[in-house]
């Protein structure tokens, strides 16, 4: 019996065992079994180059999955395509086949592959190389990124058939030096963009502009490449793909790949205080379930929603598992870890040396960590799409798999766990980008002008460029002569523009415990609340206290400590409305969408005891105020209402905002840090009780705008959530705890909602 | 008003409030452009410019001794300056170039021999600079192996240098002034011809002229042109879709020999430093190259060409200095320099350079000369810094007597220092063990090596190379003890 079969039996019997445990089953609100799905295949298209067909045959692939064949045919017809399939469905064939086919027909043809991360690029390259080796042909593929040795760069530029890179490298290294890539750009036939669903929000808006620049360069060298995109499941793959690449695309979603039986379990921790509606901590329950899986030698991935949660869970699990299966086999994985550490963890997971991993959504992406058997989610990941992605980490190779979602007490989790149909029957979320965000477009117009002068009337996306160009001419960054606008500045614009908010403005965390060593980093926006002085920062399960935050130099100095609390910071926010774009006056409520200035200032932090989560102290945070122009959506209650409604306004607004804060990210498919909800009893602009929603990115990225349009949906969801919560007068699962929103918090919030519907 | 327009307006406002102290120059600029803006709301806004350009063509450049030069359908500004060949700068007269130029042929041969080695060396470094270096060496290899080294003639050489709008090698860095220098035999002069674009619309014509001019010369001379000026100019050709096969041309980049000769002697190898220290040239009121972009941008905004006077002069002097440097290098390569006036270090570097260009015998003479200095009462201290590499040279030449002398000299010199080199002790231990078979002396040096090593090297650093050295020393000591024990 081979080891895989052994594991299969093992997880199968474990599932049965679980189902026979009343103590476990009484907390299960839903047990969903997705039956195994057989493969749907078709013959390998005759049109495909014979060498490739031969190689496929040798690989044992006599047939193609339906989506692979459709993709090939659509590309052959000359269409841009977006392929949407779940994890492990052989989507790479969808782009490798047409690309290899084209190069086999004409050795001059070139292709550019773009992956969101270096790790993914390297993974894909390895699998493609295998295929090429099997074909025994001279097709040269290379990754071109920061790790590429200088000695082979020149060769890649002139002779690589397939260049595999990431958007950041394209932005800062390839496009500004396009004259060195003449051979590639003159012969570029295909641009492959994988994981397009990750290019959303600010990052996606930047990437859409990088693609505009890429197309501009291609046009200059006379090529007109076809785009082949691939995406995980989202609601609007076609629309999103079209916005990202600025072209019409054909959607391919006839997934023909087989899948194993999937068990999806909804688990709601038991109520421990009926009156307050307090449930057992989801962290502790996750710990319990993960321990059970790990003790049964089931390779498991645990997803947690924040870095802090990852670290807390890691500490717990390492502590318990240490004695039984040896330390180091449970690892953490999240954004702040250094790349080398991450590669090591990925490898350990593939080889099976690592038995369990606790991760943020960083491992949601297609990074090859091999096949895991079970997945435990600490809390609802926030979006349907993300949940599918995380669950897809278990049972990739067609065996039975188990995913257990452990709900936390936050309203969204409670809503989802009690309404399984929400998850299983609703379409996943939309991915949204705003390539015409002023700040983003200005950045990329600079880069584009550096690359090639702008001609009069040239378009760059949809909006007319003339005004942006005039502005930059006025700024003396560009210079206009006759009908052209030229870059005219000493700087190299791409260096000052980072596609990822976090990448450029990172605050580095330096551990002073032994000498000084960089142990991680946090993005600038999170720094004031994560690494303010006296904050407890967790890294690989070890606690560090921040001794000094050098905000100017972007360095946080920490020292290892051993305390029984973590810290949580609060932020005070002020608004100034600059312009109202859209406005609706209802009888007693008005709602508006427009542009605002937000001034945010971190104020205090609380110390919260581990495990019991009680508040054991606080302190001030001394950091400068941050100012930002962005878009906002706000709802104001009329003064008539203030007098007529007998509610505790402050608490009612806070309670309602708590609910919005939890559910709004679901509708927007964004990170919960991307949008903020702030209640104000008397807003400066309206002079009335107002709730503001704003995009946490300069200029806004279209989140608030969307809210203006889906107002009713949100209100309905909010109302149903509060109503269906079994607590008496508010709990963490709805409006918040009584201490925060008062004894009438729940009714008050509902009263306000009635006005908003 | 669109969202974009409103955003822009706010951006402008916030810039204005953020910078309350706008200097005069900026005021004027924004005024000019504001006027432009008023017109620019209609699509025909930029039409007036063409008449403006006609006016510009009449612009007076005489103050700079330059003039508008129509070329192909447009044109650019050209400045020609002729220096009679009997003009003297510092220690050389231009005339000398005509006599010496042929010696440059030897530098071509040097490249053929050594390029592969050089590119291997660069692979060790992983910096961005190395990337560019590797690329240019790779290109070089191709170029040079194709060209048989015929004798270089003074009228086949074109000297060039450019002033650019920025740093870096990207496509947005534009050479706005390209200077070229060559000998004009008919007029008994050295000519510096400078091409200047008043704005990027004149670049195309300028580049075509550059191509026309430069392709007439099989040999080019620059200072750092291989990794900077030339790749940038090539970028421009690609951008203007002008084809140019340059592989038959040979490019001397004098930065490379200058580094070989003076890297250890001069604080930097920038041309200005080299010309001052080695050619006796003093520039007066020079506008440094780093100012050029700013001055050019200011010119673009104000159209006052007198701003550029200094930039033209700086570029011109760079080209003249290149000719003088050529004379100097030719003299050096022919062994015509007066080595009695040089310090040991410099002579040693000259020797090393000779080895690199395949003049082994000449090199040996120099090395021998430097070696003699160690015995010279006044000058022995000059040998201090180079005694180890010099010893290595003699060891390689199997002149062990000299090598041993130098190692001992080195040990002597370092006696008072806390940080000592291990190398001479190891070398001496090897020498006495294998050559003279004086095992006890060898053991003495081996033990000294170990002591020195332990005293100087920070063992916690745990570097592999150091670890290996120490292992080797320990091994040697053991072997020597064993041999000595066996003998007793």
Interface residues (C-beta under 8 A of the other chain):
Chain A: X149 X150 X151 X153 X154 X176 X177 X178 X179 X180 X182 X436 X438 X439 X441 X442 X449 X450 X451 X452 X453 X456 X463 X466 X467 X468 X470 X471 X473 X474 X475 X476 X479 X480 X481 X482 X483 X484 X486 X487 X488 X489 X490 X491 X492 X493 X494 X578 X579 X581 X595 X629 X699
Chain B: X2 X3 X4 X5 X6 X7 X8 X10 X11 X12 X15 X29 X30 X33 X34 X37 X40 X46 X49 X50 X53 X122 X123 X125 X126 X127 X128 X130 X131 X134 X135 X138 X165 X166 X167 X168 X169 X170 X171 X172 X174 X199 X200 X201 X234 X235 X238 X239 X293 X294 X297 X300 X301
